[in-house]
Amino acid sequence: MGIQDIIEGKKEWRAHVARVKALPKDYQIVYKEIQKYLFKVGPVELTDGIGLLSGIIDLFEEGASFGKDVLEVTGSDVAAFCDELIKDSKTYADIYQESVDQKVSKAMKKATDKTK
């Protein structure tokens, strides 16, 4: 990643943050909680840019323009809303689980080979 990529990434992120700040206050609060949730759950694709987060802002901007309450857009269970957004995405938890499974399989194979 070159310096130009870093500069472009920062510009993109600043524009993203400006869009969040332009949302009504209730939308900002829910957006920030969604962002925290997604960063903790860790869909791998979040590291490839801000596509998913920008999509959420698009949805929120549309909801706000129609005068909808933010929970009319997400539903009352915001975590379930997030889970639905990333249901087909690979998460860091998935990668870790695969790693653990591989280590257990390897250890079991070694143990089995030793008993032969």
C-alpha positions as CSV (number, residue, x, y, z in Angstrom):
1,M,0.0,0.0,0.0
2,G,1.5,3.3,-1.1
3,I,1.3,6.7,0.4
4,Q,-1.3,7.7,-2.2
5,D,-3.5,4.8,-1.2
6,I,-3.3,5.9,2.5
7,I,-4.2,9.5,1.6
8,E,-7.1,8.3,-0.5
9,G,-8.3,6.0,2.3
10,K,-8.2,8.9,4.8
11,K,-10.2,11.1,2.4
12,E,-12.7,8.4,1.9
13,W,-13.0,7.9,5.6
14,R,-13.4,11.6,6.3
15,A,-16.2,11.8,3.7
16,H,-17.8,8.8,5.3
17,V,-17.7,10.4,8.8
18,A,-19.1,13.6,7.4
19,R,-22.1,11.6,6.1
20,V,-22.7,10.1,9.5
21,K,-22.6,13.5,11.2
22,A,-25.2,14.8,8.7
23,L,-27.7,12.1,9.8
24,P,-30.3,12.9,12.5
25,K,-29.1,12.3,16.0
26,D,-31.0,9.1,16.6
27,Y,-29.6,7.7,13.3
28,Q,-26.1,8.7,14.4
29,I,-26.4,6.8,17.7
30,V,-27.7,3.6,16.1
31,Y,-25.0,3.9,13.3
32,K,-22.2,4.1,15.9
33,E,-23.6,1.1,17.8
34,I,-23.8,-0.9,14.5
35,Q,-20.3,0.1,13.7
36,K,-19.0,-1.0,17.1
37,Y,-20.9,-4.3,16.8
38,L,-19.5,-5.0,13.3
39,F,-16.0,-4.2,14.4
40,K,-16.3,-6.6,17.3
41,V,-18.0,-9.4,15.3
42,G,-15.4,-8.8,12.6
43,P,-16.7,-9.4,9.1
44,V,-13.5,-9.8,7.1
45,E,-14.7,-7.6,4.3
46,L,-14.8,-4.5,6.6
47,T,-11.0,-4.4,6.2
48,D,-11.3,-4.1,2.5
49,G,-12.9,-0.6,2.6
50,I,-16.1,0.9,4.0
51,G,-18.6,-0.6,1.5
52,L,-20.9,-2.2,4.1
53,L,-20.8,0.8,6.3
54,S,-21.5,3.1,3.4
55,G,-24.4,0.9,2.4
56,I,-25.8,1.4,5.9
57,I,-25.5,5.1,5.6
58,D,-27.3,5.0,2.3
59,L,-30.1,3.1,3.9
60,F,-30.2,5.5,6.9
61,E,-30.2,8.6,4.6
62,E,-33.1,7.2,2.7
63,G,-35.0,6.4,5.9
64,A,-34.3,9.9,7.3
65,S,-35.5,11.5,4.0
66,F,-38.8,9.7,4.4
67,G,-39.1,10.9,8.0
68,K,-38.8,7.3,9.4
69,D,-37.6,6.7,12.9
70,V,-34.3,4.8,12.8
71,L,-35.8,1.7,14.5
72,E,-38.4,1.6,11.7
73,V,-35.4,1.1,9.3
74,T,-33.4,-1.4,11.4
75,G,-36.1,-3.0,13.5
76,S,-36.0,-3.0,17.3
77,D,-33.3,-5.6,17.5
78,V,-30.3,-3.8,16.0
79,A,-27.9,-6.7,16.6
80,A,-30.2,-9.0,14.6
81,F,-30.2,-6.4,11.9
82,C,-26.4,-6.5,11.9
83,D,-26.3,-10.3,11.9
84,E,-28.7,-10.3,8.9
85,L,-26.4,-7.9,7.0
86,I,-23.3,-10.2,7.5
87,K,-25.0,-13.6,7.5
88,D,-23.2,-14.6,4.3
89,S,-19.9,-12.9,5.2
90,K,-16.9,-14.6,6.6
91,T,-16.0,-13.3,10.0
92,Y,-12.8,-13.4,12.0
93,A,-14.6,-15.8,14.4
94,D,-15.1,-18.2,11.4
95,I,-11.4,-18.0,10.6
96,Y,-10.5,-18.6,14.2
97,Q,-12.9,-21.5,14.4
98,E,-11.4,-23.1,11.3
99,S,-7.9,-22.6,12.7
100,V,-8.9,-24.4,16.0
101,D,-10.6,-27.2,14.1
102,Q,-7.4,-27.7,12.0
103,K,-5.2,-27.7,15.0
104,V,-7.4,-30.3,16.8
105,S,-7.5,-32.5,13.7
106,K,-3.7,-32.3,13.3
107,A,-3.2,-33.1,17.0
108,M,-5.7,-36.0,16.9
109,K,-3.9,-37.4,13.8
110,K,-0.6,-37.2,15.5
111,A,-2.0,-39.0,18.6
112,T,-3.5,-41.6,16.4
113,D,-0.2,-42.1,14.4
114,K,1.7,-42.6,17.7
115,T,-0.6,-45.3,18.8
116,K,-0.1,-47.3,15.7
